[in-house]
Amino acid sequence: MTQAVGMIVDEQQAEEILAADDADLIAIGREALFDPFRAGHAAYALGADPGVSLLESPQRGHLAKRAPGLARQLTARAAARETMRDTG
């Protein structure tokens, strides 16, 4: 079993590492310190059902408020990755 650590800052990047079989596990230390709900936010952004329906209503409301911002972040990160691929 391999673990990927360091400079993994968004869920799409982590998903690409897993899909390429470069690692079996993603460690998100600093990102989790920055956002303690990072795993749930990542699952939500990737379209997975992290059990949001099981959360208390304040947490559901928080995710709903964050959804537009998360979508903007994902779009910006995807565009940056594409630019890096095109120029690299």
Contacts in CASP RR format, 6 or more apart in sequence:
PFRMAT RR
TARGET T0000
AUTHOR 0000-0000-0000
METHOD contacts of the structure
MODEL  1
MTQAVGMIVDEQQAEEILAADDADLIAIGREALFDPFRAGHAAYALGADP
GVSLLESPQRGHLAKRAPGLARQLTARAAARETMRDTG
1 24 0 8 1.000
1 25 0 8 1.000
2 22 0 8 1.000
2 23 0 8 1.000
2 24 0 8 1.000
2 25 0 8 1.000
3 23 0 8 1.000
3 24 0 8 1.000
3 25 0 8 1.000
3 26 0 8 1.000
3 27 0 8 1.000
4 14 0 8 1.000
4 17 0 8 1.000
4 22 0 8 1.000
4 23 0 8 1.000
4 25 0 8 1.000
4 26 0 8 1.000
4 27 0 8 1.000
5 27 0 8 1.000
5 29 0 8 1.000
6 27 0 8 1.000
6 30 0 8 1.000
8 14 0 8 1.000
8 17 0 8 1.000
8 26 0 8 1.000
8 27 0 8 1.000
8 28 0 8 1.000
8 31 0 8 1.000
9 31 0 8 1.000
10 42 0 8 1.000
10 73 0 8 1.000
10 74 0 8 1.000
10 77 0 8 1.000
11 41 0 8 1.000
11 42 0 8 1.000
11 43 0 8 1.000
11 45 0 8 1.000
11 46 0 8 1.000
11 74 0 8 1.000
12 46 0 8 1.000
12 74 0 8 1.000
12 77 0 8 1.000
12 78 0 8 1.000
12 81 0 8 1.000
13 77 0 8 1.000
13 81 0 8 1.000
14 26 0 8 1.000
14 28 0 8 1.000
14 42 0 8 1.000
15 46 0 8 1.000
17 23 0 8 1.000
17 26 0 8 1.000
18 24 0 8 1.000
18 26 0 8 1.000
28 38 0 8 1.000
28 39 0 8 1.000
31 38 0 8 1.000
32 38 0 8 1.000
32 39 0 8 1.000
35 41 0 8 1.000
37 59 0 8 1.000
37 62 0 8 1.000
39 50 0 8 1.000
40 50 0 8 1.000
41 63 0 8 1.000
41 66 0 8 1.000
41 70 0 8 1.000
43 49 0 8 1.000
43 50 0 8 1.000
44 50 0 8 1.000
44 52 0 8 1.000
44 63 0 8 1.000
44 67 0 8 1.000
44 70 0 8 1.000
45 70 0 8 1.000
45 71 0 8 1.000
45 74 0 8 1.000
52 59 0 8 1.000
52 60 0 8 1.000
52 63 0 8 1.000
53 60 0 8 1.000
55 63 0 8 1.000
END
